[in-house]
Amino acid sequence: MDLIRERELLDVAMEEARTGLEEGGIPIGAALYGADGILLGRGHNRRVQDGDPSMHAETAAFRAAGRQRTYRGTTMVTTLSPCWYCCGLIRQFGISRVVIGEAKTFSGGQDWLADHGVEIVVVDDPVCVAMMRDFIEARPELWHEDIGE
């Protein structure tokens, strides 16, 4: 995929992140695409809204995609570098590629994924960075709860 296509895919995840923020939650969004580039599922972090600590954006997108015969060749697109929990999901199900909107505010386990054969693309989108920095500044207690500090 080229950078233009990756940014198009990231736009879906960014829409989800904005929805999460509007709902009073954490602004992280994700989307899972098939090997053919078709959107399989999308979602956003719903920990606050659902009172469910496991409902991260990547988890929501994965669940929305439903059961697939295989996840080989799929691409997870997320506005923020995936945490260890979501890295486990990506690795467990063999998701082949992760496109990350930004990894400046949080680097998660992306290096671990890369070490295990997952292709990692960090876009370093300034809108993603600004959205997370603004959120962390406004709601530090919620942010620290989300990353387990």
Secondary structure, DSSP 4 states (H G I P E B T S, - for coil): --HHHHHHHHHHHHHHHHHHHHTTS---EEEEE-TTS-EEEEEE--HHHHT-TT--HHHHHHHHH---S--TT-EEEESS---HHHHHHHHHTT--EEEES--SS--TTHHHHHHTT-EEEE---HHHHHHHHHHHHH-HHHHHHHTT-
